[in-house]
Amino acid sequence: MVRKIRAKLVLQLRAEGLSGRAIAGSQAMSRKSVTQVLEAADAAGLGWDDVKDRADSEVYGLLFPGRGDHHSVFAQPDWKAIHKEMARVGVTLKLLHGEYADECAAAGDPAMSYDRFCRTYQRHVLVTGAASRVGHKAAQTIEVDWSGP
């Protein structure tokens, strides 16, 4: 994965009088990346005084509009509804992916593979903090597994 150029920091160091080579060396960046930032800032007419009160991502967006935006080509399911369905007995991700793929085929949209579907669902669960847990108080109930000979 490519790291985003820290454009605001480059402009700050340039305003402090450092050369492009010095900025690249001190920040472990390529000289080409530093040059791209400085050329984009010159083309946009932006300097350190114009961007010092802005967020890093906003400065990057001003210098490189449209770069770094990622939009999936696949139809995105309603992840909250999928998580709610997963709480039901007998529902699996394989079953939900099959339903999702059928809906996409009917709508003519591209559907993501089962592997990507599972990874994206896992990312959704991690980001939202959603978890399917069985709540119980200690010493009130017991679950026994009678497997074995």
Backbone as ProteinMPNN parsed JSONL, in Angstrom:
{"seq_chain_A": "MVRKIRAKLVLQLRAEGLSGRAIAGSQAMSRKSVTQVLEAADAAGLGWDDVKDRADSEVYGLLFPGRGDHHSVFAQPDWKAIHKEMARVGVTLKLLHGEYADECAAAGDPAMSYDRFCRTYQRHVLVTGAASRVGHKAAQTIEVDWSGP", "coords_chain_A": {"N_chain_A": [[0.845, -1.17, 0.0], [0.521, 2.194, -0.782], [1.992, 4.973, 0.763], [0.598, 8.081, 1.825], [1.637, 11.256, 0.724], [3.132, 13.563, 2.902], [2.132, 16.429, 2.628], [1.672, 18.901, 3.882], [3.671, 19.033, 5.818], [5.919, 19.076, 4.174], [5.599, 21.571, 2.926], [5.827, 23.202, 5.171], [8.488, 22.739, 6.005], [9.782, 23.692, 3.759], [9.14, 26.39, 3.931], [10.637, 27.017, 6.124], [13.082, 27.154, 5.046], [14.514, 24.949, 4.103], [16.08, 22.889, 1.64], [14.933, 20.981, -1.235], [16.255, 18.517, -1.348], [17.174, 18.309, 1.294], [14.768, 18.196, 2.701], [13.699, 15.8, 1.691], [15.647, 13.977, 2.587], [15.534, 14.267, 5.397], [12.95, 13.479, 6.037], [12.617, 10.941, 5.107], [11.648, 10.588, 2.5], [11.083, 10.397, -1.043], [12.923, 12.356, -3.416], [11.498, 13.008, -5.63], [8.826, 12.934, -4.765], [8.801, 15.102, -3.005], [9.354, 17.137, -4.826], [7.061, 16.962, -6.426], [5.084, 17.844, -4.625], [5.945, 20.475, -4.12], [5.814, 21.583, -6.701], [3.071, 21.295, -7.225], [2.045, 22.954, -5.246], [3.077, 25.421, -6.071], [1.748, 25.657, -8.532], [-0.887, 25.822, -7.667], [-0.721, 28.088, -6.252], [-0.262, 28.14, -3.534], [1.085, 28.557, -0.285], [3.011, 28.123, 2.77], [1.806, 29.836, 4.65], [-0.802, 29.884, 3.772], [-1.77, 27.345, 4.285], [-1.254, 26.562, 6.897], [-3.161, 26.494, 8.939], [-4.838, 24.468, 8.29], [-6.045, 21.065, 8.033], [-4.016, 18.077, 7.581], [-5.001, 16.222, 5.66], [-6.743, 17.844, 4.256], [-5.013, 19.713, 3.084], [-3.573, 18.009, 1.416], [-5.648, 17.246, -0.287], [-6.166, 19.701, -1.519], [-3.836, 20.126, -2.985], [-3.567, 17.822, -4.549], [-6.116, 17.095, -6.096], [-8.657, 14.644, -6.125], [-6.864, 12.524, -6.068], [-6.09, 9.59, -4.33], [-8.659, 9.032, -3.601], [-10.835, 6.382, -3.227], [-13.072, 4.288, -4.717], [-15.148, 1.584, -4.607], [-15.697, -0.852, -7.132], [-17.573, -2.728, -6.867], [-20.914, -3.629, -5.946], [-22.127, -2.529, -2.867], [-23.268, -4.214, -0.049], [-25.837, -3.837, 2.508], [-24.301, -3.535, 5.338], [-25.008, -3.427, 8.029], [-27.495, -4.667, 8.083], [-26.725, -7.191, 7.247], [-25.124, -7.962, 9.39], [-27.069, -8.072, 11.338], [-28.615, -10.171, 10.37], [-26.78, -12.236, 10.664], [-26.966, -12.83, 13.319], [-29.072, -14.51, 13.573], [-30.226, -17.908, 13.917], [-28.615, -20.502, 12.176], [-27.841, -19.017, 9.991], [-25.329, -18.232, 7.728], [-22.245, -16.741, 6.554], [-21.724, -17.622, 4.011], [-24.262, -18.277, 3.014], [-25.473, -15.726, 3.11], [-23.803, -14.387, 1.329], [-24.45, -15.698, -1.025], [-27.13, -14.843, -1.373], [-26.644, -12.113, -1.664], [-25.106, -12.117, -4.028], [-27.019, -13.058, -5.827], [-28.874, -10.938, -5.758], [-27.289, -8.904, -6.831], [-26.818, -9.916, -9.39], [-29.406, -9.855, -10.415], [-29.841, -7.119, -10.454], [-27.912, -6.34, -12.177], [-25.444, -5.476, -11.346], [-21.916, -5.58, -10.509], [-20.76, -8.209, -8.451], [-18.993, -8.843, -5.418], [-16.417, -11.265, -4.689], [-16.685, -14.285, -2.691], [-14.599, -14.466, -0.828], [-13.677, -11.777, -0.674], [-16.044, -10.615, 0.213], [-16.266, -11.746, 2.788], [-13.916, -10.701, 3.993], [-14.461, -7.951, 3.863], [-16.758, -7.797, 5.415], [-15.662, -8.586, 7.859], [-13.943, -6.41, 8.301], [-15.866, -4.417, 8.588], [-17.093, -5.248, 10.971], [-14.941, -4.936, 12.749], [-14.459, -2.165, 12.572], [-16.896, -0.945, 13.324], [-17.276, -2.037, 15.783], [-19.093, -3.954, 16.283], [-20.327, -6.931, 17.639], [-21.155, -10.321, 17.947], [-22.25, -11.641, 20.665], [-22.928, -13.96, 23.244], [-24.694, -13.147, 25.922], [-24.428, -13.673, 29.398], [-24.828, -14.23, 32.902], [-22.378, -14.987, 35.279], [-22.283, -18.188, 36.795], [-25.026, -18.584, 36.691], [-26.066, -19.878, 34.473], [-25.254, -22.824, 32.586], [-23.334, -24.328, 30.054], [-23.093, -27.366, 28.486], [-21.086, -29.642, 26.797], [-21.658, -32.6, 25.357], [-19.972, -34.264, 23.9], [-17.996, -36.955, 22.588], [-16.791, -40.363, 23.366]], "CA_chain_A": [[0.0, 0.0, 0.0], [1.304, 3.407, -0.938], [1.76, 5.975, 1.791], [0.233, 9.397, 1.349], [2.695, 12.248, 0.906], [2.819, 14.54, 3.949], [2.297, 17.678, 1.886], [1.723, 20.045, 4.803], [5.0, 19.029, 6.42], [6.867, 19.501, 3.133], [5.459, 23.024, 2.776], [6.355, 23.833, 6.385], [9.948, 22.678, 5.963], [10.218, 24.585, 2.682], [9.022, 27.751, 4.462], [11.737, 27.197, 7.076], [14.296, 27.374, 4.273], [15.209, 23.726, 3.716], [16.048, 22.557, 0.216], [14.19, 19.766, -1.553], [17.066, 17.357, -0.938], [17.2, 18.245, 2.757], [13.442, 17.735, 3.131], [13.603, 14.38, 1.345], [16.529, 13.212, 3.459], [15.119, 14.307, 6.8], [11.633, 12.87, 6.218], [12.634, 9.616, 4.471], [10.777, 10.663, 1.327], [11.847, 10.523, -2.276], [13.02, 13.733, -3.906], [10.42, 13.188, -6.602], [7.611, 13.257, -4.009], [8.953, 16.478, -2.523], [9.229, 17.993, -6.009], [5.647, 16.974, -6.819], [4.357, 18.705, -3.688], [6.332, 21.869, -4.337], [5.267, 22.012, -7.994], [1.616, 21.415, -7.083], [1.792, 24.15, -4.436], [3.336, 26.579, -6.936], [0.68, 25.727, -9.534], [-2.113, 26.241, -6.985], [-0.469, 29.372, -5.599], [-0.362, 27.944, -2.09], [2.309, 28.566, 0.506], [2.841, 27.667, 4.141], [0.862, 30.718, 5.337], [-2.157, 29.552, 3.331], [-2.197, 26.004, 4.706], [-0.825, 26.184, 8.25], [-4.312, 26.28, 9.815], [-5.676, 23.414, 7.713], [-5.682, 19.678, 8.356], [-3.123, 17.44, 6.606], [-5.769, 15.641, 4.555], [-7.299, 18.947, 3.469], [-3.908, 20.248, 2.278], [-3.317, 17.012, 0.371], [-6.749, 17.351, -1.236], [-6.006, 20.935, -2.296], [-2.709, 19.996, -3.906], [-3.781, 16.689, -5.452], [-7.553, 16.783, -6.073], [-9.053, 13.364, -6.708], [-5.894, 11.456, -5.821], [-6.28, 8.933, -3.042], [-10.052, 8.645, -3.423], [-11.046, 5.01, -3.682], [-14.465, 3.869, -4.772], [-15.216, 0.185, -5.02], [-16.493, -1.118, -8.33], [-18.575, -3.717, -6.5], [-22.089, -3.17, -5.211], [-21.933, -2.731, -1.438], [-24.498, -4.592, 0.654], [-26.108, -3.145, 3.763], [-23.54, -4.334, 6.296], [-25.748, -3.511, 9.297], [-28.519, -5.704, 7.905], [-26.019, -8.481, 7.195], [-24.727, -8.296, 10.756], [-28.292, -8.435, 12.045], [-28.977, -11.511, 9.888], [-25.815, -13.204, 11.2], [-27.358, -13.179, 14.683], [-30.111, -15.538, 13.505], [-29.754, -19.29, 13.942], [-28.491, -21.177, 10.894], [-27.42, -18.105, 8.926], [-23.877, -18.189, 7.569], [-21.776, -15.767, 5.564], [-21.86, -18.258, 2.692], [-25.659, -18.107, 2.629], [-25.707, -14.303, 2.854], [-23.099, -14.026, 0.102], [-25.256, -16.208, -2.132], [-28.257, -13.922, -1.557], [-26.072, -10.86, -2.179], [-24.721, -12.339, -5.426], [-28.26, -13.147, -6.6], [-29.414, -9.575, -5.872], [-26.426, -8.162, -7.756], [-27.058, -10.434, -10.74], [-30.718, -9.365, -10.841], [-29.731, -5.676, -10.698], [-26.89, -6.118, -13.199], [-24.254, -4.889, -10.721], [-20.871, -6.569, -10.222], [-20.745, -8.692, -7.069], [-17.665, -9.221, -4.939], [-16.239, -12.694, -4.442], [-16.969, -14.702, -1.319], [-13.449, -14.104, -0.005], [-13.714, -10.324, -0.459], [-17.241, -10.379, 1.011], [-15.929, -12.087, 4.176], [-12.935, -9.734, 4.5], [-15.117, -6.658, 4.031], [-17.629, -7.94, 6.583], [-14.792, -8.588, 9.035], [-13.506, -5.025, 8.487], [-17.034, -3.696, 9.108], [-17.264, -5.62, 12.378], [-13.857, -4.33, 13.517], [-14.596, -0.705, 12.586], [-18.087, -0.53, 14.066], [-17.263, -2.613, 17.121], [-20.217, -4.876, 16.402], [-19.908, -8.281, 17.99], [-22.248, -11.222, 18.311], [-21.851, -12.324, 21.88], [-24.002, -14.505, 24.054], [-24.538, -12.571, 27.256], [-24.944, -14.435, 30.521], [-24.188, -13.918, 34.17], [-21.605, -16.121, 35.774], [-22.868, -19.123, 37.759], [-26.477, -18.711, 36.555], [-26.343, -20.891, 33.457], [-24.098, -23.624, 32.229], [-23.43, -24.992, 28.762], [-22.347, -28.613, 28.563], [-20.879, -30.3, 25.515], [-21.632, -34.025, 25.642], [-19.314, -34.996, 22.818], [-17.019, -37.947, 23.024], [-17.28, -41.751, 23.4]], "C_chain_A": [[0.892, 1.235, 0.0], [0.958, 4.38, 0.177], [1.418, 7.307, 1.151], [1.375, 10.36, 1.649], [2.249, 13.242, 1.975], [3.085, 15.94, 3.398], [2.429, 18.876, 2.813], [3.102, 20.154, 5.442], [6.053, 19.492, 5.423], [6.807, 21.013, 2.963], [6.007, 23.771, 3.988], [7.883, 23.86, 6.357], [10.506, 23.577, 4.866], [10.174, 26.038, 3.153], [10.13, 28.054, 5.467], [13.08, 27.311, 6.372], [15.056, 26.129, 3.873], [15.079, 23.497, 2.214], [15.242, 21.276, 0.011], [14.937, 18.516, -1.132], [17.076, 17.197, 0.578], [15.859, 17.742, 3.303], [13.309, 16.236, 2.879], [14.449, 13.529, 2.284], [16.044, 13.16, 4.896], [13.798, 13.586, 7.049], [11.508, 11.482, 5.6], [11.618, 9.547, 3.33], [11.655, 10.722, 0.094], [11.875, 11.986, -2.704], [11.904, 14.023, -4.9], [9.113, 13.558, -5.897], [7.65, 14.692, -3.507], [8.765, 17.447, -3.681], [7.777, 18.081, -6.461], [4.83, 17.89, -5.917], [4.667, 20.166, -3.958], [5.79, 22.398, -5.663], [3.752, 22.189, -7.923], [1.252, 22.657, -6.273], [2.024, 25.411, -5.26], [2.216, 26.755, -7.957], [-0.629, 26.218, -8.914], [-1.951, 27.599, -6.314], [-0.589, 29.301, -4.089], [1.012, 27.965, -1.448], [2.0, 28.115, 1.921], [1.817, 28.521, 4.884], [-0.585, 30.386, 4.979], [-2.668, 28.246, 3.931], [-1.895, 25.68, 6.16], [-1.983, 25.923, 9.208], [-5.244, 25.182, 9.311], [-5.169, 22.036, 8.138], [-4.812, 19.097, 7.245], [-3.886, 16.898, 5.401], [-6.373, 16.722, 3.667], [-6.231, 19.556, 2.561], [-3.605, 19.297, 1.127], [-4.394, 17.082, -0.704], [-6.669, 18.603, -2.091], [-4.917, 20.786, -3.354], [-2.941, 18.906, -4.951], [-5.26, 16.305, -5.451], [-7.853, 15.463, -6.781], [-8.094, 12.23, -6.448], [-6.149, 10.872, -4.434], [-7.724, 8.565, -2.762], [-10.244, 7.254, -4.005], [-12.53, 4.686, -3.611], [-14.493, 2.451, -5.325], [-16.098, 0.034, -6.254], [-17.625, -2.098, -8.023], [-19.74, -3.059, -5.771], [-21.885, -3.504, -3.735], [-23.255, -3.117, -0.78], [-24.685, -3.73, 1.903], [-25.472, -3.974, 4.883], [-24.249, -4.445, 7.636], [-26.818, -4.597, 9.217], [-27.876, -7.089, 7.866], [-25.607, -8.908, 8.598], [-25.947, -8.729, 11.575], [-28.736, -9.847, 11.649], [-28.051, -12.576, 10.464], [-26.18, -13.639, 12.615], [-28.422, -14.278, 14.7], [-29.486, -16.931, 13.434], [-29.721, -19.847, 12.522], [-28.047, -20.296, 9.742], [-25.899, -18.055, 8.9], [-23.511, -17.111, 6.557], [-21.898, -16.332, 4.157], [-23.284, -18.08, 2.163], [-25.953, -16.648, 2.28], [-24.993, -13.841, 1.588], [-23.873, -14.518, -1.117], [-26.447, -15.304, -2.432], [-27.782, -12.601, -2.162], [-25.719, -11.0, -3.659], [-25.958, -12.429, -6.321], [-28.881, -11.769, -6.811], [-28.604, -8.753, -6.872], [-26.662, -8.613, -9.195], [-28.391, -9.922, -11.281], [-30.666, -7.88, -11.195], [-28.716, -5.356, -11.788], [-25.635, -5.453, -12.667], [-23.194, -5.962, -10.502], [-20.867, -6.927, -8.734], [-19.328, -9.073, -6.679], [-17.619, -10.718, -4.657], [-16.536, -13.008, -2.977], [-15.843, -14.289, -0.382], [-13.464, -12.612, 0.328], [-14.917, -9.942, 0.414], [-16.937, -10.63, 2.492], [-14.945, -11.088, 4.773], [-13.572, -8.371, 4.75], [-16.07, -6.69, 5.22], [-16.799, -7.906, 7.867], [-14.306, -7.173, 9.342], [-14.644, -4.183, 9.064], [-17.215, -3.984, 10.595], [-16.184, -4.966, 13.238], [-14.03, -2.821, 13.648], [-15.77, -0.266, 13.449], [-18.114, -1.073, 15.485], [-18.424, -3.568, 17.349], [-19.69, -6.271, 16.713], [-21.137, -9.1, 18.363], [-21.789, -12.032, 19.509], [-23.086, -12.836, 22.595], [-23.783, -13.984, 25.465], [-25.137, -13.474, 28.321], [-24.192, -14.014, 31.773], [-23.511, -15.184, 34.687], [-22.394, -16.888, 36.837], [-24.39, -19.214, 37.684], [-26.858, -19.769, 35.53], [-25.063, -21.655, 33.169], [-24.36, -24.253, 30.867], [-22.53, -26.216, 28.816], [-22.265, -29.219, 27.171], [-20.704, -31.786, 25.793], [-20.976, -34.81, 24.522], [-18.322, -35.999, 23.394], [-17.62, -39.333, 23.094], [-18.069, -42.072, 24.638]], "O_chain_A": [[1.896, 1.292, 0.709], [-0.212, 4.589, 0.498], [1.894, 7.622, 0.061], [2.001, 10.283, 2.706], [1.111, 13.709, 1.952], [4.121, 16.548, 3.668], [3.226, 19.776, 2.547], [3.636, 21.254, 5.587], [6.977, 20.22, 5.786], [7.845, 21.668, 2.867], [6.584, 24.849, 3.848], [8.496, 24.886, 6.652], [11.579, 24.159, 5.023], [11.057, 26.828, 2.82], [10.517, 29.209, 5.643], [14.103, 27.539, 7.017], [16.16, 26.241, 3.342], [14.08, 23.874, 1.602], [14.913, 20.577, 0.97], [14.34, 17.567, -0.623], [16.995, 16.079, 1.089], [15.824, 16.958, 4.251], [12.859, 15.492, 3.75], [14.006, 12.469, 2.727], [16.135, 12.118, 5.544], [13.552, 13.126, 8.164], [10.418, 10.91, 5.571], [10.846, 8.596, 3.211], [12.836, 11.06, 0.179], [10.965, 12.754, -2.393], [11.425, 15.153, -4.996], [8.371, 14.409, -6.387], [6.653, 15.41, -3.576], [8.09, 18.467, -3.535], [7.31, 19.156, -6.838], [3.974, 18.633, -6.399], [3.763, 21.0, -4.019], [5.352, 23.546, -5.736], [3.211, 23.132, -8.499], [0.268, 23.333, -6.575], [1.253, 26.366, -5.161], [1.785, 27.877, -8.218], [-1.391, 26.942, -9.555], [-2.929, 28.192, -5.86], [-0.968, 30.275, -3.439], [1.98, 27.449, -2.006], [0.862, 27.767, 2.236], [1.034, 27.989, 5.671], [-1.489, 30.584, 5.79], [-3.877, 28.062, 4.07], [-2.256, 24.597, 6.62], [-1.811, 25.204, 10.192], [-6.331, 24.995, 9.858], [-4.018, 21.874, 8.544], [-4.86, 19.56, 6.106], [-3.47, 17.091, 4.258], [-6.5, 16.533, 2.457], [-6.506, 19.878, 1.405], [-3.404, 19.732, -0.007], [-4.094, 16.989, -1.894], [-7.058, 18.582, -3.259], [-5.062, 21.263, -4.48], [-2.552, 19.06, -6.109], [-5.626, 15.288, -4.862], [-7.37, 15.203, -7.883], [-8.472, 11.068, -6.594], [-6.396, 11.609, -3.48], [-8.002, 7.862, -1.791], [-9.859, 6.988, -5.143], [-13.154, 4.802, -2.556], [-13.927, 2.168, -6.381], [-17.117, 0.711, -6.392], [-18.533, -2.273, -8.835], [-19.569, -2.061, -5.071], [-21.515, -4.627, -3.393], [-24.254, -2.417, -0.94], [-23.787, -2.986, 2.295], [-26.03, -4.981, 5.319], [-24.108, -5.459, 8.32], [-27.02, -5.353, 10.168], [-28.433, -8.049, 8.399], [-25.727, -10.08, 8.954], [-25.862, -9.639, 12.399], [-29.18, -10.623, 12.495], [-28.485, -13.698, 10.725], [-25.752, -14.702, 13.064], [-28.645, -14.907, 15.734], [-28.365, -17.103, 12.955], [-30.674, -19.687, 11.76], [-27.891, -20.782, 8.621], [-25.259, -17.858, 9.934], [-24.359, -16.633, 5.804], [-22.15, -15.586, 3.21], [-23.476, -17.766, 0.989], [-26.605, -16.366, 1.274], [-25.512, -13.001, 0.853], [-23.941, -13.822, -2.131], [-26.746, -15.027, -3.594], [-28.425, -12.043, -3.05], [-26.002, -10.103, -4.454], [-25.946, -11.931, -7.446], [-29.359, -11.459, -7.902], [-29.167, -7.998, -7.664], [-26.702, -7.791, -10.11], [-28.5, -9.593, -12.462], [-31.351, -7.428, -12.113], [-28.662, -4.225, -12.271], [-24.841, -4.921, -13.443], [-23.532, -7.133, -10.327], [-20.96, -6.052, -7.873], [-18.557, -9.565, -7.503], [-18.647, -11.352, -4.417], [-16.627, -12.111, -2.139], [-16.095, -13.819, 0.727], [-13.283, -12.231, 1.484], [-14.816, -9.05, 1.256], [-17.303, -9.825, 3.349], [-15.106, -10.669, 5.919], [-13.256, -7.71, 5.74], [-16.175, -5.708, 5.954], [-17.19, -7.271, 8.847], [-14.259, -6.773, 10.505], [-14.415, -3.335, 9.927], [-17.462, -3.072, 11.385], [-16.474, -4.49, 14.335], [-13.776, -2.257, 14.713], [-15.65, 0.684, 14.222], [-18.904, -0.609, 16.307], [-18.705, -3.947, 18.486], [-18.718, -6.726, 16.112], [-22.049, -8.602, 19.023], [-21.031, -12.992, 19.374], [-24.15, -12.218, 22.553], [-22.805, -14.339, 26.123], [-26.244, -13.985, 28.151], [-23.071, -13.509, 31.708], [-24.023, -16.294, 34.541], [-23.081, -16.294, 37.668], [-24.999, -19.862, 38.536], [-27.853, -20.475, 35.697], [-23.957, -21.202, 33.463], [-25.483, -24.661, 30.57], [-21.349, -26.116, 29.151], [-23.265, -29.294, 26.456], [-19.712, -32.191, 26.399], [-21.399, -35.928, 24.228], [-17.881, -35.885, 24.538], [-18.826, -39.49, 22.904], [-18.538, -43.199, 24.797]]}, "name": "protein", "num_of_chains": 1, "seq": "MVRKIRAKLVLQLRAEGLSGRAIAGSQAMSRKSVTQVLEAADAAGLGWDDVKDRADSEVYGLLFPGRGDHHSVFAQPDWKAIHKEMARVGVTLKLLHGEYADECAAAGDPAMSYDRFCRTYQRHVLVTGAASRVGHKAAQTIEVDWSGP"}
